[in-house]
Amino acid sequence: MPTYDFECTHCGHRFSELVAYDKRSEVPCPECGQKGAKALMTGFFVGKSSSSSPCGTGGCPMPTPGACSGGGCGCPF
């Protein structure tokens, strides 16, 4: 099962959840408990990771540190 990023349509809380594709609309917000969180568009990485990537030097290029976990920005972490 893939991990999806969501934003709650009720309280605006953003979170990630491991969920089947056809169950995305049933995911409750961990903050307010309401269903109806919308799946966010996220990037993905195809190819080899490089030690010259920004994360390889300890500095993540994402606005929120750790937001690139899973390799979405080329970061191996």
C-alpha positions as CSV (number, residue, x, y, z in Angstrom):
1,M,0.0,0.0,0.0
2,P,1.3,3.5,-0.8
3,T,1.5,6.4,1.6
4,Y,-0.6,9.4,0.7
5,D,-0.4,13.0,1.9
6,F,-3.8,14.5,3.0
7,E,-5.2,17.8,4.0
8,C,-8.3,17.8,6.2
9,T,-11.2,19.8,4.6
10,H,-12.6,20.6,8.1
11,C,-9.6,21.8,10.1
12,G,-6.8,22.1,7.5
13,H,-4.5,19.6,9.3
14,R,-1.9,18.0,6.9
15,F,-0.8,14.4,7.5
16,S,0.4,11.2,5.8
17,E,-1.3,7.9,5.9
18,L,-0.6,4.4,4.6
19,V,-3.9,3.5,2.8
20,A,-5.2,1.6,-0.2
21,Y,-6.0,3.7,-3.3
22,D,-9.7,2.9,-3.1
23,K,-9.9,3.8,0.6
24,R,-8.5,7.3,0.4
25,S,-11.9,9.0,0.9
26,E,-12.5,7.1,4.1
27,V,-9.3,8.3,5.9
28,P,-10.2,10.3,9.1
29,C,-8.2,13.3,10.2
30,P,-6.0,12.4,13.2
31,E,-6.5,15.9,14.5
32,C,-10.3,16.4,14.4
33,G,-11.5,12.9,13.5
34,Q,-13.6,14.0,10.5
35,K,-13.6,12.1,7.3
36,G,-13.3,13.8,4.0
37,A,-9.6,14.7,3.9
38,K,-8.4,15.4,0.4
39,A,-5.4,13.6,-1.1
40,L,-2.6,16.1,-2.0
41,M,-0.6,16.1,-5.2
42,T,2.9,15.0,-4.3
43,G,6.0,14.4,-6.3
44,F,7.9,11.2,-6.7
45,F,11.4,10.2,-7.6
46,V,12.4,7.9,-10.5
47,G,16.0,7.0,-10.9
48,K,19.1,6.6,-8.8
49,S,19.8,8.6,-5.6
50,S,23.0,10.5,-5.6
51,S,25.4,11.4,-2.8
52,S,25.5,14.9,-4.4
53,S,21.8,15.5,-3.7
54,P,21.0,18.4,-1.3
55,C,19.8,16.0,1.4
56,G,23.0,14.0,1.1
57,T,24.9,17.0,2.6
58,G,22.5,17.3,5.5
59,G,20.4,20.2,4.2
60,C,16.9,19.3,2.9
61,P,15.6,21.5,0.1
62,M,12.0,21.1,1.2
63,P,10.3,24.0,3.0
64,T,9.6,21.7,6.0
65,P,12.6,19.6,7.1
66,G,11.7,15.9,6.8
67,A,9.0,16.6,4.1
68,C,11.1,14.7,1.6
69,S,11.1,11.4,3.5
70,G,10.6,8.5,1.2
71,G,12.8,9.9,-1.6
72,G,10.3,12.3,-3.2
73,C,13.0,15.0,-3.6
74,G,15.9,12.6,-4.3
75,C,16.7,12.3,-0.6
76,P,17.4,8.7,0.4
77,F,15.9,9.2,3.9
